[in-house]
């Protein structure tokens, strides 16, 4: 079986937060991207770099998966301030 490994770095995660906060990519696009990382992890095809920060990077991926969840139409569970807080707390 030929597996293609996907490598995600701290800068990739930081870039996702940049894009979200600037509006360069939508919540849906970023949540779909993070979901693809979950699938790659499940398939054993995801590498998080640097390895020493794997837990922090993985927490960010899981957080990004839910960024498009809504409480009601046009009302998201997490606000831009929530994203900023998560990012600051985890050093992204």
C-alpha positions in Angstrom: 0.0 0.0 0.0 1.4 3.4 -1.0 0.4 6.0 1.6 0.9 9.7 0.9 1.9 11.4 4.2 0.5 14.9 4.7 2.8 17.1 6.9 1.3 20.0 8.8 3.4 22.5 10.6 2.9 25.2 13.2 3.0 27.8 10.4 0.2 25.9 8.5 -2.0 26.1 11.6 -1.1 29.7 12.3 -1.9 30.5 8.6 -5.3 28.9 9.0 -6.0 31.3 11.9 -4.7 34.2 9.9 -6.9 33.3 7.0 -10.0 32.9 9.2 -9.5 36.2 10.9 -8.7 38.1 7.7 -11.5 36.5 5.8 -9.1 35.0 3.2 -10.8 31.6 3.7 -14.3 30.9 5.0 -15.1 29.0 8.2 -16.5 26.2 6.0 -13.3 25.9 3.9 -11.1 25.8 7.0 -13.3 23.4 8.8 -13.3 21.1 5.7 -9.4 21.4 5.6 -9.2 20.5 9.3 -11.6 17.6 8.7 -9.3 16.3 5.9 -6.5 16.3 8.5 -8.6 14.2 10.8 -9.2 11.7 8.0 -5.5 11.7 7.2 -4.7 11.0 10.9 -7.2 8.1 11.0 -5.5 6.7 7.9 -2.0 7.0 9.5 -1.1 9.6 6.8 -0.7 12.8 8.9 2.6 14.1 10.3 2.6 17.1 12.6 5.8 19.1 12.8 7.6 19.8 15.0 6.9 16.4 16.6 7.6 17.9 20.1 4.5 20.1 19.6 2.2 17.4 18.3 -0.3 17.6 21.1 -0.7 21.4 20.7 -1.0 21.1 16.9 -3.5 18.3 17.2 -5.6 20.3 19.6 -5.6 23.2 17.1 -6.7 20.9 14.3 -9.6 19.5 16.4 -10.6 23.1 17.3 -10.5 24.2 13.7 -12.8 21.3 12.7 -15.6 23.0 14.6 -15.1 26.5 13.6 -18.2 26.5 11.3 -20.6 25.1 13.9 -23.6 27.3 14.3 -26.0 27.9 17.2 -28.6 29.1 14.8 -28.6 30.4 11.2 -25.9 33.1 10.9 -24.8 32.7 14.5 -21.6 30.8 15.1 -20.7 29.0 18.2 -17.3 30.6 18.3 -16.7 34.3 17.6 -13.6 35.9 16.1 -12.6 36.8 19.7 -12.8 33.1 20.7 -10.5 32.3 17.8 -8.1 35.1 18.9 -8.1 33.8 22.5 -7.5 30.2 21.4 -4.7 31.3 19.2 -3.0 33.5 21.9 -3.4 30.8 24.5 -1.7 28.2 22.3 0.9 30.5 20.8 -0.3 30.5 17.2 
